[in-house]
Every structure is written in C-alpha cells, then in structure tokens.
Amino acid sequence: MSDVFIRSAEYAGLLTYNGSGFQANSVQFDRIDGWNLGDGDQHFVGDFN
C-alpha cells in the first residue's frame, strides 16, 4: 500500500506513504474540477496500476 484516499463531507485527500509515515499529497476543499463534494457521494475502490 502506498496511497490512502481520505474523505469527509467537504474535503477529499490523498495520503502517500514515504517510507516512514504518511504525508498529504493532495487535499481538496468543496470541489474537484466540476465535482461538488457532498455527503451523498459514493466511492468505489480499485487498483488501477
């Protein structure tokens, strides 16, 4: 495992493992491009390597 997707009602973030712990790689508030982050969103897990 090298990345972890985290989510709250208004935030989405990606944590990346750096060998000794996780660091925030990206944190988005309210919107990601045209996607308005909200409570009703669904997320599906996949390995896209």
Distance bins in CASP14 RR format, pairs under 12 A and 6 or more apart:
PFRMAT RR
TARGET T0000
AUTHOR 0000-0000-0000
RMODE 2
METHOD distances of the structure
MODEL  1
1 15 0 0 0 0 0 1 0 0 0 0 0
1 16 0 0 0 0 0 1 0 0 0 0 0
1 17 1 0 0 1 0 0 0 0 0 0 0
1 19 0 0 0 0 0 1 0 0 0 0 0
1 21 0 0 0 0 0 1 0 0 0 0 0
1 22 0 0 0 0 1 0 0 0 0 0 0
1 45 0 0 0 0 0 1 0 0 0 0 0
1 47 0 0 0 0 0 1 0 0 0 0 0
2 14 0 0 0 0 0 1 0 0 0 0 0
2 15 0 0 0 0 1 0 0 0 0 0 0
2 16 1 0 0 1 0 0 0 0 0 0 0
2 17 1 0 1 0 0 0 0 0 0 0 0
2 18 0 0 0 0 1 0 0 0 0 0 0
2 19 0 0 0 0 1 0 0 0 0 0 0
2 21 0 0 0 0 0 1 0 0 0 0 0
2 22 0 0 0 0 1 0 0 0 0 0 0
2 23 0 0 0 0 0 1 0 0 0 0 0
2 25 0 0 0 0 0 1 0 0 0 0 0
2 47 0 0 0 0 0 1 0 0 0 0 0
2 49 0 0 0 0 0 1 0 0 0 0 0
3 13 0 0 0 0 1 0 0 0 0 0 0
3 14 1 0 1 0 0 0 0 0 0 0 0
3 15 1 0 0 1 0 0 0 0 0 0 0
3 16 1 0 1 0 0 0 0 0 0 0 0
3 17 1 0 0 1 0 0 0 0 0 0 0
3 18 0 0 0 0 0 1 0 0 0 0 0
3 22 0 0 0 0 1 0 0 0 0 0 0
3 23 0 0 0 0 0 1 0 0 0 0 0
3 24 0 0 0 0 0 1 0 0 0 0 0
3 25 1 0 0 1 0 0 0 0 0 0 0
3 26 0 0 0 0 1 0 0 0 0 0 0
3 45 0 0 0 0 0 1 0 0 0 0 0
3 46 0 0 0 0 0 1 0 0 0 0 0
3 47 0 0 0 0 0 1 0 0 0 0 0
3 48 0 0 0 0 0 1 0 0 0 0 0
3 49 0 0 0 0 0 1 0 0 0 0 0
4 12 0 0 0 0 0 1 0 0 0 0 0
4 13 0 0 0 0 1 0 0 0 0 0 0
4 14 1 0 0 1 0 0 0 0 0 0 0
4 15 1 0 1 0 0 0 0 0 0 0 0
4 16 0 0 0 0 1 0 0 0 0 0 0
4 17 1 0 0 1 0 0 0 0 0 0 0
4 21 0 0 0 0 0 1 0 0 0 0 0
4 22 1 0 0 1 0 0 0 0 0 0 0
4 23 0 0 0 0 0 1 0 0 0 0 0
4 24 0 0 0 0 0 1 0 0 0 0 0
4 25 0 0 0 0 1 0 0 0 0 0 0
4 26 0 0 0 0 0 1 0 0 0 0 0
4 45 0 0 0 0 0 1 0 0 0 0 0
5 11 0 0 0 0 0 1 0 0 0 0 0
5 12 1 0 0 1 0 0 0 0 0 0 0
5 13 1 0 0 1 0 0 0 0 0 0 0
5 14 1 0 1 0 0 0 0 0 0 0 0
5 15 0 0 0 0 1 0 0 0 0 0 0
5 16 0 0 0 0 0 1 0 0 0 0 0
5 22 0 0 0 0 0 1 0 0 0 0 0
5 24 0 0 0 0 0 1 0 0 0 0 0
5 25 0 0 0 0 0 1 0 0 0 0 0
5 26 0 0 0 0 1 0 0 0 0 0 0
5 27 0 0 0 0 0 1 0 0 0 0 0
5 28 0 0 0 0 0 1 0 0 0 0 0
5 32 0 0 0 0 0 1 0 0 0 0 0
5 41 0 0 0 0 0 1 0 0 0 0 0
5 43 1 0 0 1 0 0 0 0 0 0 0
5 44 0 0 0 0 0 1 0 0 0 0 0
5 45 0 0 0 0 1 0 0 0 0 0 0
5 46 0 0 0 0 0 1 0 0 0 0 0
5 48 0 0 0 0 0 1 0 0 0 0 0
6 12 1 0 0 1 0 0 0 0 0 0 0
6 13 1 0 1 0 0 0 0 0 0 0 0
6 14 1 0 0 1 0 0 0 0 0 0 0
6 15 1 0 0 1 0 0 0 0 0 0 0
6 16 0 0 0 0 0 1 0 0 0 0 0
6 22 0 0 0 0 1 0 0 0 0 0 0
6 24 0 0 0 0 1 0 0 0 0 0 0
6 25 0 0 0 0 0 1 0 0 0 0 0
6 26 0 0 0 0 0 1 0 0 0 0 0
6 27 0 0 0 0 1 0 0 0 0 0 0
6 28 0 0 0 0 0 1 0 0 0 0 0
6 43 0 0 0 0 0 1 0 0 0 0 0
7 13 1 0 0 1 0 0 0 0 0 0 0
7 14 0 0 0 0 0 1 0 0 0 0 0
7 15 0 0 0 0 0 1 0 0 0 0 0
7 27 0 0 0 0 0 1 0 0 0 0 0
7 28 0 0 0 0 1 0 0 0 0 0 0
7 29 0 0 0 0 0 1 0 0 0 0 0
7 32 0 0 0 0 0 1 0 0 0 0 0
7 35 0 0 0 0 0 1 0 0 0 0 0
7 37 1 0 0 1 0 0 0 0 0 0 0
7 38 0 0 0 0 1 0 0 0 0 0 0
7 39 0 0 0 0 0 1 0 0 0 0 0
7 40 0 0 0 0 0 1 0 0 0 0 0
7 41 1 0 0 1 0 0 0 0 0 0 0
7 42 0 0 0 0 0 1 0 0 0 0 0
7 43 1 0 0 1 0 0 0 0 0 0 0
7 45 0 0 0 0 0 1 0 0 0 0 0
8 27 0 0 0 0 0 1 0 0 0 0 0
8 28 0 0 0 0 0 1 0 0 0 0 0
8 29 0 0 0 0 1 0 0 0 0 0 0
8 30 0 0 0 0 0 1 0 0 0 0 0
8 37 0 0 0 0 1 0 0 0 0 0 0
8 38 0 0 0 0 1 0 0 0 0 0 0
8 39 0 0 0 0 1 0 0 0 0 0 0
8 41 0 0 0 0 0 1 0 0 0 0 0
9 29 0 0 0 0 0 1 0 0 0 0 0
9 30 0 0 0 0 1 0 0 0 0 0 0
9 36 0 0 0 0 0 1 0 0 0 0 0
9 37 1 0 0 1 0 0 0 0 0 0 0
9 38 1 0 1 0 0 0 0 0 0 0 0
9 39 1 0 1 0 0 0 0 0 0 0 0
9 40 0 0 0 0 1 0 0 0 0 0 0
9 41 0 0 0 0 1 0 0 0 0 0 0
10 27 0 0 0 0 0 1 0 0 0 0 0
10 28 0 0 0 0 1 0 0 0 0 0 0
10 29 1 0 0 1 0 0 0 0 0 0 0
10 30 1 0 1 0 0 0 0 0 0 0 0
10 31 0 0 0 0 1 0 0 0 0 0 0
10 32 0 0 0 0 0 1 0 0 0 0 0
10 36 0 0 0 0 1 0 0 0 0 0 0
10 37 1 0 1 0 0 0 0 0 0 0 0
10 38 1 0 0 1 0 0 0 0 0 0 0
10 39 0 0 0 0 1 0 0 0 0 0 0
10 40 0 0 0 0 0 1 0 0 0 0 0
10 41 0 0 0 0 0 1 0 0 0 0 0
11 24 0 0 0 0 0 1 0 0 0 0 0
11 26 0 0 0 0 0 1 0 0 0 0 0
11 27 1 0 0 1 0 0 0 0 0 0 0
11 28 1 0 0 1 0 0 0 0 0 0 0
11 29 1 0 1 0 0 0 0 0 0 0 0
11 30 0 0 0 0 1 0 0 0 0 0 0
11 31 0 0 0 0 0 1 0 0 0 0 0
11 32 0 0 0 0 0 1 0 0 0 0 0
11 37 1 0 0 1 0 0 0 0 0 0 0
11 38 0 0 0 0 0 1 0 0 0 0 0
11 41 0 0 0 0 0 1 0 0 0 0 0
12 24 0 0 0 0 0 1 0 0 0 0 0
12 25 0 0 0 0 0 1 0 0 0 0 0
12 26 0 0 0 0 1 0 0 0 0 0 0
12 27 1 0 0 1 0 0 0 0 0 0 0
12 28 1 0 1 0 0 0 0 0 0 0 0
12 29 0 0 0 0 1 0 0 0 0 0 0
12 30 0 0 0 0 1 0 0 0 0 0 0
12 31 0 0 0 0 1 0 0 0 0 0 0
12 32 1 0 0 1 0 0 0 0 0 0 0
12 33 0 0 0 0 0 1 0 0 0 0 0
12 35 0 0 0 0 1 0 0 0 0 0 0
12 36 0 0 0 0 0 1 0 0 0 0 0
12 37 1 0 1 0 0 0 0 0 0 0 0
12 38 0 0 0 0 1 0 0 0 0 0 0
12 41 0 0 0 0 1 0 0 0 0 0 0
12 43 0 0 0 0 1 0 0 0 0 0 0
13 22 0 0 0 0 0 1 0 0 0 0 0
13 23 0 0 0 0 0 1 0 0 0 0 0
13 24 1 0 0 1 0 0 0 0 0 0 0
13 25 1 0 0 1 0 0 0 0 0 0 0
13 26 1 0 1 0 0 0 0 0 0 0 0
13 27 1 0 1 0 0 0 0 0 0 0 0
13 28 1 0 0 1 0 0 0 0 0 0 0
13 29 0 0 0 0 1 0 0 0 0 0 0
13 32 0 0 0 0 1 0 0 0 0 0 0
13 37 0 0 0 0 0 1 0 0 0 0 0
13 43 0 0 0 0 0 1 0 0 0 0 0
14 22 0 0 0 0 1 0 0 0 0 0 0
14 23 0 0 0 0 0 1 0 0 0 0 0
14 24 1 0 0 1 0 0 0 0 0 0 0
14 25 1 0 1 0 0 0 0 0 0 0 0
14 26 1 0 1 0 0 0 0 0 0 0 0
14 27 1 0 0 1 0 0 0 0 0 0 0
14 28 0 0 0 0 1 0 0 0 0 0 0
14 32 0 0 0 0 0 1 0 0 0 0 0
15 21 0 0 0 0 1 0 0 0 0 0 0
15 22 1 0 1 0 0 0 0 0 0 0 0
15 23 1 0 0 1 0 0 0 0 0 0 0
15 24 1 0 0 1 0 0 0 0 0 0 0
15 25 1 0 0 1 0 0 0 0 0 0 0
15 26 0 0 0 0 1 0 0 0 0 0 0
15 27 0 0 0 0 1 0 0 0 0 0 0
16 22 1 0 0 1 0 0 0 0 0 0 0
16 23 1 0 0 1 0 0 0 0 0 0 0
16 24 0 0 0 0 1 0 0 0 0 0 0
16 25 1 0 1 0 0 0 0 0 0 0 0
16 26 0 0 0 0 1 0 0 0 0 0 0
16 27 0 0 0 0 0 1 0 0 0 0 0
17 23 0 0 0 0 1 0 0 0 0 0 0
17 24 0 0 0 0 0 1 0 0 0 0 0
17 25 0 0 0 0 1 0 0 0 0 0 0
18 24 0 0 0 0 0 1 0 0 0 0 0
18 25 0 0 0 0 1 0 0 0 0 0 0
26 32 0 0 0 0 1 0 0 0 0 0 0
27 37 0 0 0 0 0 1 0 0 0 0 0
28 34 0 0 0 0 0 1 0 0 0 0 0
28 35 0 0 0 0 1 0 0 0 0 0 0
28 36 0 0 0 0 0 1 0 0 0 0 0
28 37 1 0 0 1 0 0 0 0 0 0 0
28 38 0 0 0 0 0 1 0 0 0 0 0
29 36 0 0 0 0 0 1 0 0 0 0 0
29 37 1 0 0 1 0 0 0 0 0 0 0
29 38 0 0 0 0 0 1 0 0 0 0 0
30 36 1 0 0 1 0 0 0 0 0 0 0
30 37 1 0 1 0 0 0 0 0 0 0 0
30 38 0 0 0 0 1 0 0 0 0 0 0
31 37 1 0 0 1 0 0 0 0 0 0 0
31 38 0 0 0 0 1 0 0 0 0 0 0
31 41 0 0 0 0 0 1 0 0 0 0 0
32 38 0 0 0 0 0 1 0 0 0 0 0
32 41 0 0 0 0 0 1 0 0 0 0 0
35 41 0 0 0 0 1 0 0 0 0 0 0
35 43 0 0 0 0 0 1 0 0 0 0 0
37 43 0 0 0 0 0 1 0 0 0 0 0
END
